[in-house]
Amino acid sequence: MSTIKTGADNFSTYLPILKDKKVGVITNQTGIVTYDSIYHLPDEGQMTHIEAYDRKQLLLVDFLLKNKVAVQKIYAPEHGFRGTADAGELIKDGKDTKTGLPIISLYGNNKKPKPEQLVGIDVMVFDLQDVGARFYTYISSLHYIMEACAENNIPLLVLDRPNPNGSIVDGPLLEKEYTSFVGMHPIPLLHGMTIGEYAQMINGQKWLKNGIQCQLTVIPCLNYNRERQYSLPVKPSPNLPNDQAINLYASLCLFEGTNVSVGRGTEKQFQIYGSPFLPKSDFSFTPAPNFGAKEPMHKDQLCYGEDLTQIKKVSRLELKWLIKAYQTTTDQSKFFNDFFTKLAGTKKLQQQIVTGTSEADIRASWQKDLEAFKAMRKPYLLY
């Protein structure tokens, strides 16, 4: 079977578009280009010149500069350009030490580039690896980039990447009153789209402010379909260390709205869960500050729970661990916090768990919305 090529690897399509343009790039450590040869733009009237190299990988910014693209600025999402900051940590503007290019943070109070931060940019390039969950904030950054580009009449190129959870569409739909940076649009918790498809949906559904639309071009992946397994070549963020964590992320991230740890402060983030308030069991862990979690929940406290590192990959949003933890915690009144509703996108899920609704009945309550979403999504699919 042919190797999957990302939109970034599909460089013969986008490099000509960027020729002689001043370029802004929204990317981070996931923006990797893999190539067997460096593609050089042809001189006018001449054949394209290819120089053979060994198979290599470069960050997108380095690859563009190597190919004489006039990159002006880097725009960095949550976790920063090099992807090393904690979730929610303030990222400051600065300079990339390797290239000397200015870095503009798109997190904290500046989620959307201001007009003055876009001055001198002819075209924007977006390349971030999504994981297919509504609350993973790279798709929220995409929304704000699209809006800024539309308002400032700047074309946007989205370099598409496979969704490692691309075959799963599941979970409650976001209700409008619970819109936030961890949930901006009326989509299910697992949306089953690539970031390029999602960009097309944002545009097509006129979800940008005042219904404006962005001048959007999606550079597609090659040899990809959503049933194909795709293993990420690099961590998409500090606390998603491997394929297992990425697969379990959507199911376990709901615990971030409770008093249960998902393993931040360990080496098994989003592959284990536990708290000091769950029953003693054979499995325990003690969170301690580490890369990606300077102040983890339940720091230095013994947490009991479950180890999911070896379980078979899930093919839906799993609620069984959340329900079990709620039913066995020492004080149910202290289990949920205000963040849970933002993550769930609805108040109903917490109410259903508290009132003892079965997992099967909770799932049944999503089905009508999920069918409507799949129908709405269909025109935007590329694969």
C-alpha positions as CSV (number, residue, x, y, z in Angstrom):
1,M,0.0,0.0,0.0
2,S,1.3,3.5,-0.9
3,T,2.8,5.6,1.9
4,I,0.4,8.3,3.2
5,K,1.7,11.7,2.3
6,T,0.5,14.7,4.3
7,G,-0.4,18.0,2.7
8,A,3.0,19.3,3.8
9,D,4.6,16.4,1.9
10,N,2.5,17.3,-1.2
11,F,4.9,20.3,-1.8
12,S,4.9,20.2,-5.6
13,T,1.3,21.5,-5.3
14,Y,1.9,24.4,-2.8
15,L,5.4,25.6,-3.5
16,P,4.4,27.2,-6.8
17,I,1.6,29.1,-5.1
18,L,4.0,30.6,-2.6
19,K,6.6,31.7,-5.2
20,D,7.4,35.4,-4.9
21,K,4.9,35.8,-2.0
22,K,5.4,37.1,1.5
23,V,4.3,34.2,3.7
24,G,3.0,33.9,7.3
25,V,3.1,30.3,8.7
26,I,0.9,28.9,11.5
27,T,2.6,25.8,12.7
28,N,4.5,24.0,15.5
29,Q,6.6,20.9,16.0
30,T,4.0,18.8,14.2
31,G,4.5,20.7,10.9
32,I,7.0,18.1,9.5
33,V,7.8,17.7,5.8
34,T,9.1,14.4,4.7
35,Y,10.8,14.3,1.3
36,D,12.9,12.1,-0.9
37,S,14.3,15.1,-2.8
38,I,14.2,18.9,-2.5
39,Y,11.8,20.4,-5.0
40,H,13.1,23.5,-6.7
41,L,10.9,25.9,-8.4
42,P,11.6,26.1,-12.2
43,D,13.0,29.3,-13.8
44,E,10.6,30.8,-16.3
45,G,10.4,28.6,-19.4
46,Q,12.6,25.9,-18.0
47,M,11.9,22.4,-16.8
48,T,11.4,21.8,-13.1
49,H,14.7,20.9,-11.6
50,I,14.8,18.1,-9.0
51,E,17.9,17.5,-6.8
52,A,18.1,14.1,-5.3
53,Y,18.6,13.7,-1.5
54,D,18.2,11.0,1.0
55,R,14.8,10.7,2.6
56,K,14.7,13.5,5.1
57,Q,12.4,15.4,7.5
58,L,12.4,19.1,8.2
59,L,10.0,21.4,10.0
60,L,7.8,23.2,7.6
61,V,9.4,26.6,8.3
62,D,12.9,25.3,7.6
63,F,11.7,23.5,4.5
64,L,10.1,26.6,3.1
65,L,13.2,28.7,3.8
66,K,15.4,26.0,2.1
67,N,13.2,26.3,-1.0
68,K,13.6,30.1,-1.0
69,V,10.0,30.9,0.2
70,A,9.9,34.4,1.8
71,V,8.6,33.4,5.2
72,Q,8.0,36.6,7.2
73,K,6.5,35.5,10.5
74,I,5.6,32.4,12.5
75,Y,2.3,32.3,14.4
76,A,2.3,29.8,17.3
77,P,-0.8,28.0,18.9
78,E,-1.2,26.6,22.4
79,H,2.0,24.9,23.5
80,G,4.1,27.2,21.4
81,F,6.1,26.9,18.1
82,R,8.4,24.2,19.4
83,G,5.4,22.5,21.3
84,T,7.0,22.5,24.8
85,A,4.6,24.6,26.9
86,D,2.0,23.2,29.4
87,A,-1.7,23.2,28.5
88,G,-3.0,26.7,29.1
89,E,0.4,28.2,29.8
90,L,1.0,31.7,28.6
91,I,3.2,31.8,25.4
92,K,5.0,35.0,24.8
93,D,5.8,36.6,21.5
94,G,9.5,36.3,20.6
95,K,12.0,35.1,18.0
96,D,12.8,31.7,16.8
97,T,16.4,31.1,17.8
98,K,17.1,29.0,14.7
99,T,15.8,31.2,11.9
100,G,15.6,34.6,13.6
101,L,12.0,34.9,12.4
102,P,9.5,36.7,14.7
103,I,7.0,34.4,16.5
104,I,3.6,35.7,17.4
105,S,1.7,33.8,20.0
106,L,-1.9,32.9,19.2
107,Y,-2.8,31.8,22.7
108,G,-3.9,33.6,25.9
109,N,-5.3,37.1,25.1
110,N,-4.3,37.0,21.4
111,K,-6.1,34.0,19.9
112,K,-6.8,35.9,16.7
113,P,-4.0,37.7,14.8
114,K,-4.6,41.5,14.9
115,P,-4.5,43.4,11.6
116,E,-1.1,45.0,12.5
117,Q,0.3,41.5,13.0
118,L,-0.7,40.6,9.4
119,V,0.8,43.6,7.7
120,G,3.1,42.6,4.9
121,I,1.7,39.1,4.5
122,D,0.5,38.0,1.1
123,V,-0.6,34.5,2.0
124,M,-0.9,32.4,5.2
125,V,0.0,28.8,5.5
126,F,-1.6,26.6,8.2
127,D,0.0,23.3,9.2
128,L,-1.0,21.8,12.6
129,Q,-1.6,18.1,13.5
130,D,-5.1,17.7,14.9
131,V,-6.3,14.6,16.8
132,G,-10.0,14.8,15.9
133,A,-11.5,15.9,19.3
134,R,-13.7,19.0,19.5
135,F,-11.8,20.4,22.6
136,Y,-8.3,20.0,21.1
137,T,-7.6,23.7,20.6
138,Y,-5.8,23.6,17.2
139,I,-9.2,23.7,15.4
140,S,-10.1,26.7,17.5
141,S,-6.9,28.4,16.4
142,L,-7.9,27.5,12.8
143,H,-11.2,29.3,13.2
144,Y,-9.5,32.5,14.4
145,I,-6.9,32.3,11.6
146,M,-9.6,31.9,9.0
147,E,-11.6,34.8,10.4
148,A,-8.5,37.1,10.5
149,C,-7.6,36.1,6.9
150,A,-11.1,36.8,5.7
151,E,-11.3,40.2,7.4
152,N,-7.9,41.2,6.0
153,N,-8.4,39.7,2.5
154,I,-5.4,37.3,2.9
155,P,-5.6,33.9,1.2
156,L,-5.1,30.8,3.4
157,L,-3.5,27.5,2.5
158,V,-4.3,24.7,4.8
159,L,-1.8,21.8,4.5
160,D,-4.0,18.8,5.4
161,R,-2.9,16.0,7.7
162,P,-4.6,12.7,8.5
163,N,-6.9,12.5,11.6
164,P,-5.6,9.6,13.7
165,N,-9.2,9.2,15.0
166,G,-10.7,9.9,11.6
167,S,-13.1,6.9,11.5
168,I,-14.9,7.9,14.7
169,V,-17.9,10.3,14.9
170,D,-19.3,10.1,18.4
171,G,-20.4,12.0,21.5
172,P,-22.8,14.8,22.3
173,L,-23.0,17.9,20.0
174,L,-21.9,21.2,21.4
175,E,-24.9,23.5,22.4
176,K,-24.4,27.1,21.4
177,E,-24.6,28.5,25.0
178,Y,-21.5,26.5,25.9
179,T,-19.2,27.8,23.2
180,S,-15.6,28.4,24.4
181,F,-12.1,28.0,23.1
182,V,-12.4,24.3,23.9
183,G,-15.6,24.0,21.8
184,M,-16.5,26.6,19.2
185,H,-18.9,24.9,16.8
186,P,-22.0,22.6,17.0
187,I,-20.1,19.4,16.3
188,P,-19.8,16.1,18.2
189,L,-16.9,15.5,20.6
190,L,-15.2,13.3,18.0
191,H,-15.9,14.8,14.5
192,G,-14.1,12.3,12.2
193,M,-12.7,15.0,9.9
194,T,-9.2,16.1,8.8
195,I,-8.3,19.7,9.6
196,G,-8.6,20.6,5.9
197,E,-12.1,19.2,5.8
198,Y,-12.9,21.0,9.0
199,A,-11.7,24.3,7.5
200,Q,-14.1,23.7,4.5
201,M,-16.9,23.1,7.0
202,I,-16.2,26.3,8.9
203,N,-16.3,28.2,5.6
204,G,-19.3,26.4,4.1
205,Q,-21.4,26.7,7.2
206,K,-20.5,30.4,7.6
207,W,-19.4,30.0,11.2
208,L,-16.9,32.9,11.0
209,K,-18.0,36.2,12.5
210,N,-20.8,37.9,10.5
211,G,-20.9,34.9,8.1
212,I,-17.7,36.0,6.3
213,Q,-15.8,33.5,4.3
214,C,-12.1,32.9,3.9
215,Q,-10.3,32.5,0.6
216,L,-9.3,28.9,1.4
217,T,-7.2,26.4,-0.5
218,V,-6.7,22.9,1.1
219,I,-3.6,21.0,0.0
220,P,-4.8,17.4,0.3
221,C,-3.0,14.4,1.7
222,L,-2.2,11.7,-0.8
223,N,-2.9,7.9,-0.4
224,Y,-5.1,8.6,2.6
225,N,-8.5,7.4,3.6
226,R,-10.1,7.6,7.1
227,E,-10.0,3.9,7.6
228,R,-6.2,3.8,7.3
229,Q,-4.2,3.7,10.5
230,Y,-2.0,6.7,10.9
231,S,0.8,6.9,13.5
232,L,1.9,10.5,14.3
233,P,5.7,11.0,13.8
234,V,5.9,13.4,16.7
235,K,3.9,14.3,19.8
236,P,1.1,16.7,18.9
237,S,1.3,18.3,22.3
238,P,3.4,17.5,25.5
239,N,0.8,15.3,27.2
240,L,-0.1,13.1,24.2
241,P,3.1,10.9,24.0
242,N,2.0,8.1,21.7
243,D,-0.8,6.5,19.6
244,Q,-2.6,5.0,22.7
245,A,-2.9,8.4,24.4
246,I,-4.2,10.0,21.1
247,N,-6.7,7.2,20.7
248,L,-8.0,7.5,24.4
249,Y,-7.7,11.3,24.5
250,A,-11.3,12.2,23.8
251,S,-12.7,9.6,26.3
252,L,-10.3,10.5,29.1
253,C,-10.2,14.3,28.6
254,L,-13.7,14.5,30.1
255,F,-12.0,13.6,33.4
256,E,-10.3,17.1,33.2
257,G,-13.7,18.4,34.3
258,T,-13.6,16.3,37.4
259,N,-11.3,15.6,40.4
260,V,-9.7,12.6,38.6
261,S,-6.2,12.8,37.2
262,V,-5.5,11.5,33.6
263,G,-1.9,10.9,34.4
264,R,-0.4,14.4,33.9
265,G,2.8,14.4,35.9
266,T,3.5,10.8,34.9
267,E,4.9,9.2,31.7
268,K,1.5,7.7,30.9
269,Q,-0.6,10.8,30.2
270,F,-4.1,10.0,28.8
271,Q,-3.5,6.2,29.2
272,I,-4.3,6.0,32.9
273,Y,-6.7,7.6,35.3
274,G,-7.0,7.8,39.1
275,S,-7.5,9.9,42.2
276,P,-7.0,9.8,46.0
277,F,-10.8,9.5,46.2
278,L,-11.3,6.3,44.3
279,P,-11.2,2.8,45.9
280,K,-7.8,1.2,46.6
281,S,-6.8,-1.1,43.9
282,D,-3.8,-3.0,42.4
283,F,-3.0,0.0,40.3
284,S,-1.8,3.3,41.6
285,F,0.4,6.3,40.6
286,T,1.8,9.5,42.1
287,P,1.8,12.6,39.9
288,A,5.0,14.7,40.1
289,P,6.1,17.8,38.1
290,N,7.5,16.9,34.7
291,F,7.8,18.1,31.1
292,G,4.3,19.3,30.2
293,A,2.9,19.4,33.7
294,K,4.6,21.8,36.1
295,E,1.8,21.6,38.7
296,P,-0.1,18.3,38.0
297,M,-3.4,17.6,39.7
298,H,-2.9,15.6,43.0
299,K,0.8,16.3,42.9
300,D,2.7,14.0,45.3
301,Q,-0.5,12.2,46.3
302,L,-1.2,8.5,45.7
303,C,-3.9,8.0,43.2
304,Y,-5.8,4.8,42.6
305,G,-7.5,4.0,39.3
306,E,-6.9,2.0,36.1
307,D,-4.1,1.4,33.7
308,L,-5.3,1.5,30.1
309,T,-1.9,1.4,28.4
310,Q,-2.4,-2.1,27.0
311,I,-6.1,-2.1,26.2
312,K,-7.3,-2.6,22.6
313,K,-7.8,0.7,20.6
314,V,-11.3,2.2,21.1
315,S,-13.5,2.9,18.2
316,R,-16.0,5.2,19.9
317,L,-16.2,7.7,22.8
318,E,-16.0,5.5,25.9
319,L,-17.9,6.6,29.0
320,K,-17.5,3.5,31.1
321,W,-14.5,4.8,33.0
322,L,-16.1,8.1,33.8
323,I,-19.3,6.5,35.0
324,K,-17.4,4.0,37.1
325,A,-15.2,6.7,38.7
326,Y,-18.3,8.8,39.6
327,Q,-20.1,5.8,41.1
328,T,-17.1,4.8,43.2
329,T,-15.7,8.2,44.3
330,T,-15.8,9.0,48.1
331,D,-17.9,12.2,47.7
332,Q,-19.9,12.5,44.5
333,S,-20.8,16.2,45.3
334,K,-17.1,17.1,44.7
335,F,-16.5,14.9,41.6
336,F,-17.5,17.4,38.8
337,N,-16.2,21.0,38.4
338,D,-17.4,23.8,36.1
339,F,-15.0,22.8,33.3
340,F,-16.9,19.6,32.7
341,T,-19.8,21.3,30.9
342,K,-17.4,23.2,28.6
343,L,-15.7,20.0,27.7
344,A,-18.9,18.1,27.2
345,G,-20.5,21.0,25.4
346,T,-23.8,20.3,27.1
347,K,-25.2,20.1,30.7
348,K,-27.0,17.0,29.9
349,L,-24.1,14.6,30.1
350,Q,-23.3,15.4,33.7
351,Q,-27.0,15.2,34.6
352,Q,-27.3,11.8,32.9
353,I,-24.3,10.5,34.9
354,V,-25.6,11.9,38.2
355,T,-29.1,10.4,37.7
356,G,-27.7,7.0,36.8
357,T,-28.7,6.9,33.2
358,S,-27.1,3.8,31.5
359,E,-24.3,4.3,29.0
360,A,-26.5,2.7,26.3
361,D,-29.3,5.3,27.0
362,I,-26.8,8.2,27.1
363,R,-25.5,7.0,23.7
364,A,-29.0,6.7,22.3
365,S,-29.6,10.4,23.3
366,W,-26.9,11.5,20.8
367,Q,-28.0,9.5,17.8
368,K,-30.4,12.0,16.1
369,D,-27.8,14.8,16.4
370,L,-25.0,12.5,15.1
371,E,-27.0,11.5,12.0
372,A,-27.8,15.2,11.3
373,F,-24.1,16.1,11.7
374,K,-22.9,13.3,9.3
375,A,-25.3,14.6,6.7
376,M,-24.1,18.2,7.1
377,R,-20.5,17.1,7.1
378,K,-20.8,15.1,3.8
379,P,-20.1,17.9,1.2
380,Y,-16.9,18.9,3.0
381,L,-15.2,15.5,3.0
382,L,-12.1,15.0,0.8
383,Y,-11.3,11.3,1.5
